[in-house]
Amino acid sequence: MVEAYVLVQTAVGRAGQVSAALASLAGVSLAESVTGPYDVVVRVRVAAIDELGPLVAERIAGVPGITRTVTCTIIPG
């Protein structure tokens, strides 16, 4: 299992719509609007590392209103 946080910047006023759309995607376990340099924080979970790229680059980044993403893979402790 591979988990990561995806930090999302959105167009002005779109954080709520974006977080709701992201929450419905397969592989997304949490999507919340936040304050600070990012507008939405998403936690994702996939079976293998090779599934992470397509999830972020195609499905997450494809949500209307997203302007930028940064992916932080969780390192198991």
Number of C-alpha atoms within 10 A of each C-alpha: 8 16 21 17 18 21 19 25 21 21 13 10 10 16 22 16 14 24 23 14 14 25 18 12 16 12 20 21 15 17 24 16 17 15 9 7 9 17 22 24 21 20 21 24 21 17 11 10 13 10 13 19 12 12 19 18 12 10 14 23 17 13 16 13 16 20 13 12 18 13 17 12 16 13 8 7 3
